[in-house]
Amino acid sequence: MNLLSRTDTQLFYWIFNKTAGRNCNVIRLVSKTGDGYLYLLVALLIWYFEQEKGTVLLYCALLAYAMELPLYVVLKKSFKRQRPCDLFSNFTAHIAPSDRFSLPSGHTAAAFLMASLLASFYPQIMPLVYIWASIIGISRVLLGVHYPSDIIVGALLGETIALISLSILL
């Protein structure tokens, strides 16, 4: 575990240091697209323009987020992993974290959950939505509030919950 933790920390610094002395407004904006409002807007737009498919997508999303959010909170409180910006004294994060603990990344979990649902209903946009979800995850490391492993666990959480939701409702 020590090797894994060291590697995670080294990878964190390698990624985070890419933002040293740079304006991070674009990275902040990308991260903000993972706050959740965009997911609701996308689902409602799809529902408006494609009522049948949109209704099923909306139900899948509601079920998935209803499962993901409590599980995410339980995992955060169980692991209690300090965020890099709280643990290390030699740098400052580019944003204030939304909560106290880092594992898993909620932004990444939500982004991969939505990407998985959208890819299931619209396979032709799969590369686009997964690239977008990945960039949201990377933005959280670049901003200094998550380790790379938080992003991986968040992606796995989001993907798993989306697949469970789809298997229940489809």
C-alpha positions in Angstrom: 0.0 0.0 0.0 2.9 2.4 0.7 4.1 2.0 -2.9 0.6 2.6 -4.2 0.3 5.7 -2.0 3.7 7.0 -3.0 3.0 6.5 -6.7 -0.4 8.2 -6.4 1.3 11.2 -4.7 4.0 11.4 -7.3 1.5 11.2 -10.1 -0.6 13.8 -8.4 2.3 16.3 -8.2 3.4 15.5 -11.8 -0.2 16.4 -13.0 -0.8 19.3 -10.6 2.5 20.9 -11.5 1.4 21.3 -15.1 -0.7 24.3 -13.7 2.2 26.0 -11.9 2.1 29.7 -12.7 -0.8 29.3 -15.2 -4.3 30.8 -15.4 -6.7 27.9 -14.5 -10.0 29.5 -15.6 -10.6 27.0 -18.4 -9.8 24.1 -16.0 -12.2 25.6 -13.4 -14.9 25.9 -16.1 -14.4 22.3 -17.2 -14.6 21.1 -13.6 -17.7 23.2 -13.1 -19.5 21.3 -16.0 -19.3 18.3 -13.6 -21.3 20.1 -10.8 -24.5 18.4 -11.9 -26.6 21.2 -13.5 -25.5 20.3 -17.0 -26.6 16.6 -16.5 -30.2 17.7 -15.6 -30.3 20.1 -18.5 -29.1 17.5 -21.0 -31.6 14.9 -19.7 -34.4 17.4 -19.9 -33.4 18.5 -23.4 -33.3 14.9 -24.6 -36.7 14.3 -23.0 -38.2 17.4 -24.6 -36.9 16.4 -28.1 -37.3 12.6 -27.9 -40.0 11.9 -25.4 -40.0 8.1 -25.5 -36.2 7.6 -25.4 -35.8 10.7 -23.2 -38.2 9.4 -20.6 -36.3 6.2 -20.2 -33.0 8.0 -20.1 -34.4 10.4 -17.4 -35.7 7.5 -15.3 -32.3 5.7 -15.6 -30.5 8.9 -14.6 -32.7 9.6 -11.6 -32.4 6.0 -10.4 -28.6 6.0 -11.0 -28.0 9.3 -9.1 -30.4 8.2 -6.3 -28.1 5.2 -5.8 -24.8 6.9 -6.5 -25.1 9.9 -4.2 -25.7 8.0 -0.9 -23.0 5.4 -1.8 -20.6 8.2 -2.6 -21.2 9.9 0.8 -20.8 6.5 2.6 -17.5 5.9 0.8 -16.2 9.4 1.5 -17.0 9.0 5.2 -15.6 5.5 5.3 -12.3 6.1 3.7 -11.8 9.6 5.2 -8.9 10.3 2.8 -7.5 13.7 3.2 -7.4 15.9 0.1 -4.0 16.7 -1.2 -4.6 20.4 -0.6 -5.3 19.6 3.1 -2.5 17.1 3.5 0.5 18.8 1.9 1.8 22.1 3.0 3.9 23.0 -0.1 1.1 24.1 -2.4 -2.4 25.6 -2.6 -5.3 24.2 -4.6 -6.7 26.3 -7.3 -10.3 25.9 -5.9 -11.9 25.3 -2.5 -13.0 21.7 -2.3 -16.7 21.1 -2.0 -16.3 18.7 0.9 -13.7 17.4 3.3 -12.5 14.1 1.9 -11.2 13.1 -1.5 -12.0 9.4 -2.1 -13.9 8.9 -4.4 -14.1 11.9 -6.7 -17.8 12.8 -6.9 -17.4 15.0 -9.9 -15.8 12.1 -11.8 -18.4 9.6 -10.6 -21.2 11.8 -11.8 -19.5 12.5 -15.1 -18.8 8.8 -15.9 -22.4 7.9 -14.7 -23.8 10.4 -17.2 -21.4 9.5 -19.9 -22.3 5.8 -19.6 -26.0 6.5 -19.7 -25.6 8.8 -22.8 -23.3 6.3 -24.5 -25.9 3.5 -23.9 -28.7 5.5 -25.5 -26.6 7.2 -28.2 -23.6 5.0 -29.0 -22.4 7.4 -31.8 -21.4 10.0 -29.1 -19.6 7.5 -26.9 -16.1 8.8 -27.6 -17.2 12.4 -27.0 -18.9 11.8 -23.7 -16.1 9.6 -22.3 -13.5 12.1 -23.3 -15.6 14.8 -21.6 -15.9 12.7 -18.4 -12.2 12.0 -18.4 -11.3 15.7 -18.7 -13.6 16.5 -15.8 -11.7 13.9 -13.7 -8.3 15.2 -14.8 -9.4 18.7 -14.0 -9.9 17.8 -10.4 -6.3 16.7 -10.1 -5.1 19.8 -12.0 -7.0 21.9 -9.6 -5.4 20.2 -6.6 -8.4 18.7 -4.9 -8.0 15.0 -5.9 -5.4 12.3 -6.3 -5.4 10.3 -9.5 -6.7 7.2 -7.7 -9.7 9.2 -6.5 -10.5 9.8 -10.1 -10.1 6.1 -11.0 -12.4 5.0 -8.2 -14.9 7.8 -9.0 -15.0 6.6 -12.7 -15.5 3.0 -11.6 -18.3 4.0 -9.2 -20.1 6.1 -11.8 -19.8 3.4 -14.5 -20.9 0.6 -12.2 -24.0 2.5 -10.9 -25.0 3.5 -14.4 -24.8 -0.1 -15.5 -26.9 -1.2 -12.5 -29.5 1.4 -13.3 -29.6 0.4 -17.0 -30.0 -3.3 -16.0 -32.9 -2.5 -13.7 -34.8 -0.3 -16.1 -34.0 -1.7 -19.6 
